[in-house]
Amino acid sequence: MEHGLSGKFIYVKHLDIKTKGVFMKLMIAMLMMLPTLATAATEIVYNSSSNPYIPARGYVTAQQICLNANKDSFKIFVAQHTVETCDSVKTDYSDSTRPKKVCVGRKMVTVPATTKIVSAFTKKEVCQKWNRNDSAYPRCVSSVMKDTMYSTSYTQYKYEQADWRRERPVSSVNKYIETCK
């Protein structure tokens, strides 16, 4: 069995039919693996959490968001971004059914990158007493506002580039926000 190189193509001389079939199957198997190896570079990462400070897309790093040592506040990096502002806002009543807010003196302002310290706690309405007369739809009779901590965990989903509907994640991992150093 001779192997040789002819230009850019590999050719095999004097193989019997059985060996050529195995060789072709091996080549096809390798070619079918190429998209699998290529998806690692082209995957899209989405994050899901009840915490509003966790970015919805991309990898979450300690430079973006971290929890301080006392676990009572988040340190959040806000990248430079452009914001649309108005000198004044007027209400247009020409459409009698739906008045519209109109921006007067619209301009784009660049906001520099900053680091903010925000509280890890928020107020949440918690029901104390329920009316269960209608078993299908119980109603809250009395509620109270309580301090609750934002979630420190998030779920990271990785999708292939071609999965634009985000129907089939390649992987999903539960992660926690790192503590600040």
N, C-alpha and C positions, 0 to 999 in steps of 0.2 A: 504494500500500500504506500503510494507516494503522495506527499502533500507538497504543494508548491504555491507560490504567489505569482499571479499574473496581473500586473497593474494594481488595481484596488480590490480585485475580487479573489476570494479563496476558492480554489478548485481541488477536487479530489479525484485521482485517477485510479482506475482498476478496482472499483468497489463492486461487490456483488449486489444483487437487488435487495437482499435482506438488510445489509449494512446501510445502503443508501436510504432505505425507509426509516431506519433508526436515526440516521444523521438528519434527515429532513424533519422528523418529529422533534428532535432536540433543537434544531434551528427555529422551528415554529414556536416551541415552548419559550425559548429565549426572547423572541420577538413579542410574544404575548406578555412577557414580564415588563417590558419597557414602559408602558403607561403606568404600571404600579410604582415603578421606581421614580418616575417623573412627577407623580402627584404630590410627593412630599414637598417639592419646591413650589407647587402651585396651589396649595391648600389655602382655604379661607377660614379664618378663626372668628367665631362669634361667641359672645359671653351673655349669659342670662343670670340676672340677679334682681332681688327686690331693692338693692342698694342703688340709688340714682347716680352715685359717683363712679361706679364701675363702668368703663367704656364698653359700648355695645359691640364693638368690632376690634379685632387685633389682640395681640398678647398683652396681658396686664403685668406690669413690672413694678418694682418697689419705687422707681423714680416717678411713676405716674400717680400711684396711690399707696399709702402705707398707714398703718394703725400705730399711734404713739404707744409708748411703753405703759402708760396708765390705762390704756384702752378706753379713753373717753373722747378722743378726737381723731379725725383723719387728716393727713397731710396730703394735699392734692395739687398736682402740677397741671396748670392750664396753659396749653400751648398758644402761641401767637395766632390770632384769628381776626377775621374781618367781620364787622357788625354794621348793619344798616341802621342809621339813625334819622330822625326827623327833627326839623327846627320846631314844628308845631303839628298838632293833629286836629283836623277839623272834621265835623260830621256833615255828611251830604244827605239831605232830606229829600232829594229829587224823586227817589223811589219811595213812595209813601209807605209801602209795606215793610221795607227793610232799610233803615238808615245805615249808611256805610261810613266807616272811619277812613279819612283820606290823609295821607302823609304829605305835608307841605315842607319843602326844603330838604328833600331826601339827599343824604350823602353817606358814603361808605367810610367808616373809621376803622383803622387798624388798632387792635388792642394788643399791647405787648404781653409776652409770656410772664406768668406770675405763679407763685406758690401760695396756696390758701390753706388755712387751718379751719376746718369745719367740725362742728359737734358730731359725735357718733350717735347722738340720741335725737329722737323726734317725738312729737306728740301724736298719739294715735287714739282714736275713739274706740273704746272697748265696751261692749254691751254687758250690763250687769244683770238685767232681768229680761226674760223672753216671754212673749205671749204665744203659747203653743195651741191655741184653739183650732187653728187651721194647721193640720199636721204637715201639709205640703209646703207651706210658706210661713214658718215661724217669724214673728216680728219682734224687733227690739223695743221694749217699753221704756227702759231707762239705761242711759249710758254715761260713761265718765271718760275724761281725757287722761291718759296715762303716758309716762315717758317710756318709750321702747327704744332699744338700740337697733341701728341699721344692721343689716346682715353683713357678716364679715366673710361670708362664703359666696362663691359664684360657680356656675357650671360652664366649662369651656367646651364648645362644640367645634369640631373641625370638619369642613366640607370640601369636596372636590371642587375645582374651578367650574366644571360643567354643571354642577348641581345648583343652578341659580335659584331654584325654588326653596332650597334648604329643606329637602324632604328626607334625605338619607345621610345622617352624619357618619363620617368615617370613624370618629371616636368622640366620646364625651367623658370629661373628667371633672370631678368636684374638686375645687381648689379654695384656698383661704388667702385673704389679704395678708401680706407680710407685715411684720412690725418694723417701724422705722429704726434705722441704725444711727 
